[in-house]
């Protein structure tokens, strides 16, 4: 599994617009083959700071996600909404609790 952790911080006054845009991604990604988890989090410490925790079955699923028109549209809107470039870390899942 491939895990992506993306942290995004809204420009002052753009918090609600960014959150709405990020929330709108969830039902779209839910339909992607290979997307296992796609969860949006809001910081309890910093207004306008969000984190996506994403898990994909393999690199092909990640590549597909990045190629979608809605992902590209999201990226195009970031310059108007984000305080800085997103911080994105990519991990390979190696072990954990199985449910």
One Martini backbone bead per residue (centre of mass of N, CA, C, O) as a GRO file, in nm:
protein
   99
    1UNK     BB    1   0.100   0.035   0.017
    2UNK     BB    2   0.008   0.376  -0.034
    3UNK     BB    3   0.096   0.678   0.141
    4UNK     BB    4  -0.062   1.000   0.185
    5UNK     BB    5   0.050   1.321   0.316
    6UNK     BB    6  -0.145   1.623   0.323
    7UNK     BB    7  -0.067   1.970   0.369
    8UNK     BB    8  -0.298   2.249   0.414
    9UNK     BB    9  -0.303   2.618   0.382
   10UNK     BB   10  -0.497   2.878   0.418
   11UNK     BB   11  -0.587   3.164   0.343
   12UNK     BB   12  -0.699   3.433   0.462
   13UNK     BB   13  -1.051   3.387   0.402
   14UNK     BB   14  -1.024   3.069   0.257
   15UNK     BB   15  -1.120   2.830   0.433
   16UNK     BB   16  -1.405   2.751   0.330
   17UNK     BB   17  -1.333   2.714   0.033
   18UNK     BB   18  -1.126   2.491   0.074
   19UNK     BB   19  -1.298   2.288   0.227
   20UNK     BB   20  -1.511   2.249   0.006
   21UNK     BB   21  -1.314   2.146  -0.210
   22UNK     BB   22  -1.205   1.902  -0.049
   23UNK     BB   23  -1.479   1.762   0.003
   24UNK     BB   24  -1.549   1.722  -0.307
   25UNK     BB   25  -1.334   1.489  -0.353
   26UNK     BB   26  -1.436   1.235  -0.207
   27UNK     BB   27  -1.656   1.114  -0.406
   28UNK     BB   28  -1.456   1.088  -0.642
   29UNK     BB   29  -1.239   0.901  -0.510
   30UNK     BB   30  -1.430   0.668  -0.426
   31UNK     BB   31  -1.444   0.569  -0.744
   32UNK     BB   32  -1.163   0.473  -0.734
   33UNK     BB   33  -0.949   0.245  -0.833
   34UNK     BB   34  -0.741   0.193  -0.540
   35UNK     BB   35  -0.892   0.352  -0.332
   36UNK     BB   36  -0.898   0.317   0.024
   37UNK     BB   37  -0.813   0.609   0.144
   38UNK     BB   38  -0.993   0.943   0.207
   39UNK     BB   39  -0.900   1.176   0.453
   40UNK     BB   40  -1.022   1.457   0.617
   41UNK     BB   41  -0.857   1.716   0.809
   42UNK     BB   42  -0.880   1.936   1.094
   43UNK     BB   43  -0.737   2.159   1.273
   44UNK     BB   44  -0.719   2.242   1.628
   45UNK     BB   45  -0.470   2.472   1.612
   46UNK     BB   46  -0.520   2.567   1.296
   47UNK     BB   47  -0.654   2.781   1.103
   48UNK     BB   48  -0.681   2.639   0.778
   49UNK     BB   49  -0.582   2.346   0.848
   50UNK     BB   50  -0.502   2.055   0.646
   51UNK     BB   51  -0.554   1.687   0.610
   52UNK     BB   52  -0.453   1.422   0.407
   53UNK     BB   53  -0.542   1.077   0.409
   54UNK     BB   54  -0.387   0.836   0.194
   55UNK     BB   55  -0.483   0.521   0.024
   56UNK     BB   56  -0.316   0.284  -0.192
   57UNK     BB   57  -0.261  -0.017  -0.354
   58UNK     BB   58  -0.081   0.148  -0.577
   59UNK     BB   59   0.087   0.329  -0.812
   60UNK     BB   60  -0.139   0.325  -1.024
   61UNK     BB   61  -0.349   0.465  -0.839
   62UNK     BB   62  -0.193   0.724  -0.800
   63UNK     BB   63  -0.160   0.801  -1.097
   64UNK     BB   64  -0.459   0.821  -1.153
   65UNK     BB   65  -0.532   1.041  -0.955
   66UNK     BB   66  -0.329   1.256  -1.080
   67UNK     BB   67  -0.489   1.239  -1.376
   68UNK     BB   68  -0.733   1.373  -1.298
   69UNK     BB   69  -0.935   1.641  -1.351
   70UNK     BB   70  -1.001   1.708  -1.047
   71UNK     BB   71  -0.710   1.726  -0.949
   72UNK     BB   72  -0.612   1.943  -1.148
   73UNK     BB   73  -0.821   2.154  -1.062
   74UNK     BB   74  -0.727   2.179  -0.772
   75UNK     BB   75  -0.438   2.272  -0.826
   76UNK     BB   76  -0.522   2.534  -0.985
   77UNK     BB   77  -0.661   2.665  -0.711
   78UNK     BB   78  -0.428   2.700  -0.498
   79UNK     BB   79  -0.308   2.988  -0.551
   80UNK     BB   80  -0.579   3.128  -0.423
   81UNK     BB   81  -0.586   2.946  -0.130
   82UNK     BB   82  -0.284   2.920  -0.053
   83UNK     BB   83  -0.013   3.008   0.145
   84UNK     BB   84   0.129   2.737   0.048
   85UNK     BB   85   0.272   2.476  -0.029
   86UNK     BB   86   0.224   2.169  -0.011
   87UNK     BB   87   0.267   1.900   0.214
   88UNK     BB   88   0.423   1.599   0.083
   89UNK     BB   89   0.396   1.257   0.179
   90UNK     BB   90   0.547   0.937   0.105
   91UNK     BB   91   0.441   0.601   0.174
   92UNK     BB   92   0.508   0.273   0.298
   93UNK     BB   93   0.343   0.013   0.398
   94UNK     BB   94   0.452  -0.235   0.663
   95UNK     BB   95   0.257  -0.203   0.926
   96UNK     BB   96  -0.022  -0.322   1.144
   97UNK     BB   97  -0.339  -0.306   1.219
   98UNK     BB   98  -0.586  -0.557   1.187
   99UNK     BB   99  -0.953  -0.561   1.093
   0.00000   0.00000   0.00000
